[in-house]
Each structure stands twice: as C-alpha cells, then as structure tokens.
Amino acid sequence: MTRKLVGVPKWPLVLLTAVYTINVSDQFLLSSMFPLLKREFGLSDTALGILSGSYLISVTLGTVPFGALADRYSRTRIIAWGTAFWGITMIFTGMASGFIMLLLGRMVLGLWDPCDNPTSQSLLADYYPVNQRSKVMGIYQMGQLTGFFLLPIGGLMGQAWGWRATFFFFALPAFAVALLSWRLPEPVRGIQERRHQRLEADERTVIASRYQNITVVDAYQVILRCRSYTASLVSSTVGSLFFGGIGVWTPTFLIRYHDLDVAEATTALSLVAVGGLVGVLTAGNLADFLTHSGYTSARIGVAGIARLISAPLFIAAFLVSYTPLMLVLLSFGALFLVAAIPPLNAARVDVLHPDLRGRGTSLDAVTQSLASAASPVIYGIIADASDLRTAYMTLIPLAAVAGLILITFALASYRRDEQAVQAMVREEHALHVARLAEAGETAGRTATGPPTASGAAPTGESGTDAPVAGRAEPLLRVESLDFSYGPIQVLFGVDMTLPEGGCHALVGRNGVGKTTLLANVGGLLHAQSGQMFFRDQDLVGIPPEQRAKLGITLMAAGQSIFPSLSVSDNLWFGAYPFAGSQSLVAERMDEVLDVFPALGRRLDQRAGTLSGGEQQMVALGRALVAGPDLLLIDELSLGLAPTVTVELLEVVERISALGTTILLVEQSIGVALSVADSVFFMDRGRVSDLGPASALDADALALRLLESHE
Amino acid sequence: MSSSPDLLETSARVAGRLLGPWWNERTRRVLFGVLITAGFVVGLVLGLQQVYDRPVLDVGEPRVRVEGLTATVQVTVRNTSEDVAYCPVVGVAALDRDGLDLAKAPAFVDLGDARLAPKASANFVGVLIGISERDFAEQLSEYAAFVEHENPCP
C-alpha cells in the first residue's frame, strides 16, 4: 500500500476534514445542552423535541440545493461562505433570549450544515488522484467521528461556563476554517479523470460538459440511470434502516441484557466509534491497494464484503451474554460496518460525471438521513411488539442485504459505469480539442503552443472554456537534495528548477551524479534529505509506480528494454498507468506508433533482435505510451553510432513538440546542445543552471566539462 | 423544483442585477473578511464574557438519596452577591440520556426560611416521585438542580 497521498498538498484534505468535524459537532451539541436550556428557559420536553426535529428537517431540506450549487459554482467559496454563516448562526443561537430565537437559530443552522458534505466530496474527487480516492474518503470520514468525540468537550464547557459560551466558542474555529477554505484553490471539475487518462498537460482548462446546463430533474434522471450508483443508494438506505438506530438503542440493550448502568452503557457505545475510526482508515487503504493490484471493482467489493461480514458479528454480539465478548464483537461489527463508507463514497464519485457529483452525493445523504431517522422508531415498534433483542435480530440482516446489493447489482455494473464516465471525459476533451483547432483555423492563426502529448492544444479559449495561463510555473523543483550510497555522498544539496515544456539537458562528466539525480526524481532512489516537488506535489516518499501515474517516466541508460519480449509487449508495459482500460491503452499505442512508424512494422519482432538505435526507439516508445508529462532520459546516445543518434534526437524533438517536458542526461555536449532548449551543468554532486542552449558556446562548455572534477 | 439549475442561474442573474456593478470579487472578498473578522471577535468577546459573568446564585452539585422509586435530591445554593438578598425558586429534576425530564419537582429550604442573605447559602431539598422501575434502570442518566427564578427579596 502506498504510504503517502499522491496529489496536491495534503492541507485541502485536512481542512475539509476539519470543516466536516465542525459541522458535525453541533449535531450532538444541542442535546448535551438540553438540561441547561431547560433550566434557563423552562422549556418542556416537547419544545426540546421540536428544536431537534426542526434542525433535522432543515438539514434534509438544505442538502439538495447545496448539491446543485456544488455542481454549478465555486465549491471552495460555497464551503467558505457556508461555514462563515454557520459560525454566525452559532453565535446568534448563543444569544437567544427565548424559544423562538433558539428555534430560528437551529433551523438556519440546519440549512448551512450541508454546505460541506456534497461539496467536499466533489472537491476531493478533483483534488486527489482517482487511484487514491478511497483513502482520501477514509481520512475525510474521520471528520464525522472526530465530531462525535467533541461531544464530551461541549458538555464539559457547558457545565463550566454555560451553554451560551459553548455555542460562542464552538463558532470560533468555523471562522478560521472558513478563511482557509476561501484560500483553497478551486480545481477544475474532472481534472483527475483527465490526469488519469493523460488527456491534458494543462491543469486549468475548463472543458464544456453535456451536464453543465441541464435541469435538476434531468440531472437526477441521469444520476439514477447509473445502475451502480442506484444500487449503492439503495444499499446505503437499507443499511441505514439498521444502523441508524444503533446509537439510540444499544445503550438500552446493554442495560437490559448486560446489567450495565447508564453511564457504563453510554461509555461502551464509544467503542462503536473507535471501531468505526479503525474501519474507515483501513478500508480506504485496502480498497485502493486492491484496485491498484488489478481488482478494478475493489471499491464496491470491499464495501459489500465489509457490510456482509458486519452482519454475523452484530448477530453474535447481540446474542452472547458475556459482556466483554459482546463489546469486542460490537466493536468489530462497527469496524466492518463503517469500513464500507470510504470505498463506497469513492465508488459513487467514480461512476458519476464530475458535473453531477454534488447532486449525487446530496441525494445519497438525504435518503440515508431519512432512513436513519426512521430506524429508531422501527426498533421501538419491534421491541414493543416482542423485545429489543428480537428487534436487533430482525434488523441486523439488513446490513447483509445492503452488502449483497453491492456485490451483486453494483459490482456487476460498476466497472462499466466508471469506464463510461472516463469515456465521457475523453469525448468532451476530444470535442474541446476539435473546437480549439476549428477556432484556430477560423482565426487564421497558429496555435499558441505545441499540442500536448495526447494531441491537445495546451492553451486557448473557446465557448465556455476558461482562459488558461501560460507555462511559466515550474514542473519540477528539487531543493537541497542530498544522497549517499552508504558512506559515499554523491548529491550535495542539489537545487534545480525545471520549467514546464521543452527539452532540457543535464550535462556533466561521468560519475558526477547525473544518473543518481534522475533515479531520485524517478523514485528508484530515496534521498537522505531535501525535497522534490512535481507541480507543487511533494514527491518524497512516493513510490516509483505512483510517480509514473503522476506523469514522471524514467528511461534508464543502456539497454532498457525486455529483449526476449516482442516490440508490442515492450510497448504494452509502458501502458501501466492505464491498466484496466483496454481501449485507452490501444489509443495510446496508436498515438505512439504515429511517432515511431518504423516500430509499427516490427510489432511482433523480438525486441532483442533489433538494432541498438531501434531498441532505444522501443524504450522511448514505451516511455511515451505512459503519456508522461516529464520524461527523464538517461544517456540516449550511449554506445550508438552518430547517425543513429541523430535519428533518435529527431524523435526526442518530436516528443518535446507534443508537449512532454524532457530532461535529457548527456555526456556529449554536441548532442545536448543540438536538442536542448536549456542546459544544466552538474559537477561534484551539484547542479548549476547555464540558461538557454542557444546562448551557450559549445567549445567553452566542452572545456568546462573537461576541467571539471579535476 | 426550487433548486433547479435554471432557477439557480436566473436567481444569480437577478441578484447580480439588483446588486449592481459593485458586487464584484473585490467587494465579495471585503465582505467575507468583515464577516469572519466580526464573527470571530464577537464570538470570542461574548464567550469570554460568559466565562467571567457567572450567575449570582451558585448551585452546587446535587446529592441524591434513593429509597424504592423515590429520589430525594439535596442541593446547596449560594448567594454570591455582595449586597442583594434573594428568595430563589429552586427546582430539581431527574434527566434521561437525552437530557429530557423523567421527573421534576420544586425544592424547598431544608432549615430556616428561603431568604438568602448576601454571601449566604442554604440547602434546598426536592423529592422526585413517579419514575418507573424501568426508567430508573434504563433511562435515568443524572440529577439536576436549577434556579427557576432568582427573585430578589423585597
């Protein structure tokens, strides 16, 4: 399993989890303030019930509009404004002078509460890579459980300083996270799907989608036509009918059947939360790991199996009479029950078009909320008719039913639905490219830059497409990188900034650390200190296969092919980032064969029987299949005849013209200057930027090379 | 449906027209800044005020004696005022896990009269009846005592 998240910096996830915690915290806060409110306002139990009920109604009513807003407007701003008004409403509630003000405060608070959940899930899907969504959703889900653990803190504050102070102080963090949310970058919807398919190098191009302007009815029709989504919706709703009542009835069960007192029973219930915490953290990682290992529907599979496993554990828990065993079983039951949430949330956004995720998530939240509200009542009715244990035994099988729905209906259609979304994103991208080309022809002007690796023009405006900034920002930043092979230090505080686009040469004598630096960037070696950022993403700790998915491909020096495999098989290896999507792999292969037409005639030939130059072409082709944004080439000309080298350099220029940034390590000054736009010089483990290649004198550079390291 | 995207779009356009040209990114940023700064400052000040502004009648922890299905709750109420005497109305209650009343009763001064002179304290006692055996076992979470009316003495 990967140790670190691969994506934009971690703070958006931390911040959105904090927003979730804050918004959840007030759900539990009011009930802990009931005795104090009664004392101050002389409220009846009915009035307190109205306060709770009105809040739940408001939350349910607010969820759907916020889902629609999340699909239309800036999600970071929705969260920022929503959380700020949430804080204001908390203060207003704390200032209440009577029941009506309290009621108004709770109702308005309920309307702001859902500003974050559908919005955050949609945002997270665009912040973090497709292949790490479950893990991200798991961490985000911790926000709910952390909010639950804030309850005793609220209770203590209420006892010490009064209920008003509690509301005032709970409001304060909301303003801090609102401010930070305002500063969050708003990612382009569907950007991770584009990255996943290597569709575009530029991150800020907004591409028109067929769902941007549809009515809400049409949107929900589209959402509900997605079978795996509908199956997950039904599964969650059915499951909620069971677990919605656990929190309410389990303390009573522990008192009736295990002779615990009320305080002990309430404390024991926190085991459920602890089990849940473990569940959300492990299941997210597991689902991503399995997906990564080739089980393409693992998210649905893990969620379904987790729900299935939870059922017998709960049955056993509510049948055994030995209390410690019951609590252990209960914790594990909760672990598996909650474990289903992160992979299921990830799967839900996988199968929904990026412009429908807010509405899809909000619909799920509403149905779960209604089912959870009905659940305690159903428990009560069954318990009154027979007994509480019978109520549990009747409702626990619903968890298994929820699991079965997932591993039958959802599992069968998930892959198809997910690929349909990927295909839609691809189609929209192709349409965008075509429109750009058309607009370029109409205007009689050439494109503003080279097309991307997938053939897309990198910048431009068209229709609803937003303007795109240039490529001035660095693609790769290396800062103070130190690396040693045992006691022998090779890299000494390397600093290097590589701009996006173009071909850049790294020259230096043999043994100065060029290959070591490339291996560090590619993830094959791990520096002892220093940092590396790829598009502001911290690369430290990210394994090489994840770096390949990020868009970094390393072509090692020497014979870097599989000689016993055919040319075709060698190229297929490069399609690793697209494993699981045959059509996408075929598309990438076709594009690469356009660049290397000679390889197209030798696809079935064993790569080892090719000439040295052709083998390098295979290696380059394999690297290009991955659709890299940064191609690291180590010693392209090593051992090749000059005429062959010239041919290869032409290919390198073509790849560079397609929008891939190239860092070429070379000992040959002539080779480096003939192809590179800029040159870096390496000596004794340090790198210096020599600037544009056109401004350099080859003889002077050769002399410097000879004089270095002496 | 009220959340129709068309309706949202129309609402946004109408709001934009009503608000006029001054409603731009700069004003939004300023407004947001004012909102969160004011919110934070007001929340902090009001919170601190609550921390330091304690009620004049300090209610102690309730002490409970249960006999059968009857709970007798005793609580000490102290008048922290320097110069005002209070004749408070005090109540006690048994609360369930959700903080709702299982039983509630007025509490009366144990010895002497209900007049609390400045800096004086008195014990109030209330008797809670009517709690069922099941509620005692399953629902009863805590006992609470509270001042219903501070009621300065004439």
Interface residues (C-beta under 8 A of the other chain):
Chain A: S31 S32 M33 F34 P35 K38 R39 G42 D45 L48 V64 P65 G67 A68 L69 D71 R72 A80 W81 A84 F85 G87 I88 M90 I91 G94 M95 W161 G162 R164 A165 F168 F169 A171 L172 A174 F175 A176 A178 L179 W182 N213 I214 T215 V216 V217 A219 P251 T252 I255 R256 V262 A263 T266
Chain B: M1 S2 S3 S4 P5 D6 L8 E9 F32 L35 I36 T37 G39 F40 V42 G43 L44 L46 G47 Q50 V51 A93 L95 R97 D98 G99 L100 D101 A137 E138 Q139 L140 S141 E142 A144 F146 V147 E148
